């Protein structure tokens, strides 16, 4: 299975974020899954990619040329695809992936998560989408999403398809179940 991970180009302040990214990457490698991600060597992106590689797993990075020129591209991944734009990056990662996971991150992670959820709502993709809710990082966003349902801007069944787990192990299990 190819699992796309959206996550921060920073590590965050709490060591739990890095530990969860490392564990998730190690699990991907142990189970023979391929990581698809944004191709960076920084932040949680670098942590999860390095963990997959350390476990002998395969990593496909997709990075826009301008970010590669800023020297944030991970040069040791199995495959590093260079694209022209951020949109092309998201499209290519989606085309390669059997499931999507968002880990803690900033604007880019939020953008990627929102776009992939929109694509799922519109029927452009059918793959499962999950949140690794380390340290309840996504709780405020989940409350906002629930408010969107309460106020009539989002159907409850559209929110219900979003997998939410607090540990790498339980999230990977939920993804396996969703794909069956």
C-alpha positions in Angstrom: 0.0 0.0 0.0 1.2 3.5 -0.8 0.4 5.9 2.1 0.6 9.6 1.5 1.6 11.6 4.6 1.0 15.3 5.0 3.0 16.8 7.9 5.0 19.7 9.1 8.3 21.1 7.7 9.0 21.8 11.4 9.2 19.3 14.3 7.0 21.2 16.7 7.9 21.9 20.3 6.8 18.6 21.9 9.0 15.6 21.4 5.8 13.5 21.1 5.3 14.8 17.5 8.7 13.5 16.4 8.3 10.3 18.2 4.9 9.6 16.6 6.3 10.4 13.1 9.2 8.1 13.7 6.9 5.3 14.9 4.6 5.8 12.0 7.5 5.6 9.5 8.9 2.5 11.2 5.5 0.8 11.0 5.2 1.6 7.3 8.5 0.0 6.7 7.8 -3.1 8.9 4.5 -3.7 7.1 6.0 -3.2 3.6 4.1 0.0 2.8 5.6 2.8 0.7 5.6 6.4 2.0 4.5 9.0 -0.4 5.2 12.6 0.9 6.3 16.1 0.0 10.0 15.2 -0.5 11.5 17.3 2.2 14.4 16.6 4.5 13.2 19.0 7.2 10.7 18.8 10.1 8.4 15.9 10.6 8.6 15.2 6.8 12.3 14.4 7.2 11.6 12.4 10.4 9.0 10.1 8.9 11.0 9.6 5.7 14.2 8.8 7.6 12.3 6.3 9.8 10.9 4.5 6.7 14.4 4.4 5.1 16.0 3.2 8.4 13.5 0.3 8.4 14.4 -0.7 4.9 11.2 0.7 3.4 10.5 2.6 0.2 10.0 6.4 0.1 8.6 8.4 -2.9 9.1 12.2 -2.4 7.3 14.7 -4.7 8.8 18.2 -4.5 8.4 21.4 -6.5 11.5 22.6 -8.2 11.6 25.9 -6.2 11.7 24.0 -2.9 14.4 21.7 -4.2 16.4 24.8 -5.0 16.0 26.0 -1.4 17.9 22.8 -0.5 15.1 21.2 1.5 14.7 18.2 -0.8 15.6 14.8 0.7 18.3 13.4 -1.5 18.4 9.9 0.0 14.8 8.8 -0.7 14.1 5.9 -3.0 12.5 8.1 -5.6 12.4 11.9 -5.7 10.1 13.4 -8.3 10.5 17.1 -9.1 7.4 18.9 -10.3 6.7 22.5 -11.4 4.1 23.7 -8.8 2.6 23.0 -5.4 -0.7 22.0 -7.1 1.2 19.5 -9.3 2.8 18.1 -6.2 -0.6 17.5 -4.5 -2.0 15.9 -7.6 0.9 13.6 -8.1 0.9 12.5 -4.5 -2.8 11.8 -4.8 -2.3 9.8 -8.0 0.3 7.6 -6.3 -1.5 6.9 -3.0 -3.9 4.3 -1.6 -4.5 6.3 1.6 -3.8 9.7 3.1 -2.6 10.6 6.6 -2.2 14.1 8.1 0.1 14.5 11.0 0.7 17.8 12.9 1.9 20.6 10.8 1.3 24.2 9.7 -0.4 25.9 6.7 0.9 23.5 4.1 -0.5 20.5 6.0 -3.8 22.2 6.5 -3.9 23.1 2.8 -3.2 19.5 1.8 -5.7 18.0 4.2 -8.5 20.5 3.2 -7.9 19.8 -0.5 -7.8 16.0 -0.2 -11.0 16.1 1.9 -12.7 18.3 -0.7 -11.6 15.9 -3.4 -13.1 13.0 -1.4 -16.4 14.9 -0.8 -16.6 15.6 -4.6 -15.9 12.0 -5.4 -12.6 12.7 -7.1 -10.9 10.2 -4.8 -12.1 7.3 -2.8 -9.1 6.5 -0.7 -9.3 6.7 3.1 -8.2 9.9 4.8 -7.0 9.9 8.4 -5.6 12.2 11.1 -2.8 11.2 13.5 -4.0 13.2 16.4 -0.8 13.2 18.5 -1.3 15.3 21.7 -4.8 16.0 20.5 -3.3 18.4 18.0 -6.3 18.2 15.7 -9.0 18.6 18.4 -9.6 22.3 17.7 -9.9 21.6 13.9 -12.2 18.7 14.6 -14.4 20.9 16.7 -14.5 23.4 13.9 -15.5 20.7 11.5 -18.2 19.6 13.9 -19.4 23.2 14.0 -19.5 23.2 10.2 -21.9 20.2 10.5 -24.0 21.8 13.2 -24.3 25.0 11.2 -25.3 23.2 8.0 -22.2 23.7 5.9 -21.0 20.1 6.0 -23.0 16.8 6.0 -22.3 14.6 9.0 -21.5 11.6 6.7 -18.8 13.7 5.1 -17.2 14.3 8.4 -17.7 10.7 9.5 -15.4 9.4 6.7 -12.4 11.1 8.3 -10.4 8.6 10.3 -9.1 9.9 13.6 -6.7 8.1 15.9 -4.2 9.2 18.6 -1.5 6.6 17.9 0.3 5.5 14.8 -0.6 1.9 15.5 -4.4 2.5 15.7 -4.4 4.8 12.7 -2.6 2.3 10.5 -5.1 -0.4 11.7 -8.0 1.9 10.8 -6.6 2.5 7.4 -6.2 -1.2 6.8 -9.8 -1.8 7.8 -11.0 1.1 5.6 -9.3 -0.3 2.6 -10.7 -3.9 3.0 
